Amino acid sequence: MSRLVDRIDHIVLTVADIEAATRFYERAFGFEREFFRGPEGQPRHAVRCGQFKINLQDAATETPTKARVPTIGAGDFCLIASVPLDAFIAHLGTEGIPIDTGPVPRRGALGPIRSVYLRDPDGNLVEVAEYL
């Protein structure tokens, strides 16, 4: 069978403070904030990078498809850097954002990668990698 999925479009993170999370993703990764209305007209927040975005919701956000028990800080995902990883690490230093682990060798979807790990304000684990 041929593959049926092309790529990840977005992920959803439950956060304690939408504004604090938005500022972190803007500073750490250069994401752009987005405000939109859900199908029922409820306000929604996201941060966007190219063809990918992270929707941010707090525990009170009402959506028809929300996880039954939204858990703050349970996210764990990997982003591929658009600059050399060493340049990204230098950027984190300039912004005062600590690295949790790395750089370390890992295996990505397309082969060997070199990664650093950091935590957003809610404790979500964000891996940033470059392919070797």
N, C-alpha and C positions, 0 to 999 in steps of 0.2 A: 504494500500500500504506500502511495506517495504521502509526503507530509501534508497535514491538513491545516497547520497553523504557520503563519509567516514570522511573527515577532510579538513581543509584548507591547501593548499599546499604553497601558497605564497600570499602576498599582494604587491601592488605597491604604493609607496609614491612619490609625486612630491616635490622636495626639492630645496632650493635656491642654496645650495653648496653641491655637492655629497661628496666631501672629508670630509667636516665638519660633515655631517650626518653619514658617515661611521665611523669616529673616535668616535663619540658619542655612536653609537650602539656597537662598540668594547669595549669601556670603561665601559659603563653602564651595559651591559648585557653579555659581553664575546662572542658576535657574531664574526664570521670570514668573512672577505671580500671575495668577489667572483667577478671575471671579466669574462664576456662571450660575445659572439657575437649573436645578434638577427638573425632571419631568413633571413633578408636582408643584413646581415653582419655588421650592425651597432654596435658600442661598447655599452655594457650595464654593469651596476654595481649592486651588491646586497650585502647584509649581510645575513649570513646563521647561523642557530642554529638547529642542528639535522636534522629533516625531514621537516623543515619549513624555509622559507626565505622571506626577504623583498627586492624587487627590488626597486632601487632608480633611479629616473629620474629627470632631471631638465626641465625647461619649453621648452628648445630647443631640447630635446631628441625626435627623430623622430621614431615613431612606428606606424604600421598600425592600432593598436587597442587602441591607447591612448585616454583618455577622451577628449571630445571636448573642454572643458575649464579646463585644469589642474589647480588645486588650491593648492598652497603651504600652508601647515599647516592644512589641512582639515581632516587628518587622526585621527582615534580614535579606538584603538584596545586593546585587553587584552592578556597578556602573563601569563602563569602559571609558577611560580618559581620552579626551581629544587632543591632549598635549602629552609629551613624555611624562612618565610617572614622577620623575625627579622634579620637573617643573611644577606638577600638581602638589607635591610634598612641600616645595618652597612656598607655594601660594598658601597652603594651610598654615605654615609658620608665620607668614606675614599677617594672616587673619587671626592668629592666636588660637587656632583650632587644633587640639591635641590629636595625635595618632594613637589609637588603641593598640594596634599590632602592625608590624611590618616595617619595611617591605619584606614580603615572603613569597616563595614560589607556590603556585596553585595550578589547578586545571580548570579552564573555562569551557564554555560550550564548543569552542572551535580549536582548543588545544592549550598549550602551556601559557600561563599568564604570571605576571608579577603584581602583587596586590598590597595595598595598605587598607587597614580597617579603622573606622572611626565611628563614634556614636553621635546621633542627633540629640537634641535636648530631651527627648523622651526615652532614650536608651536604645532606639532602633539601631541595629548594626548595619552600617553602610560600607560595603567593600568597593574600592576604586582600583581598577586594574588596567594594565597594558598587556597586549599580546606580545610574546617574545618572538 
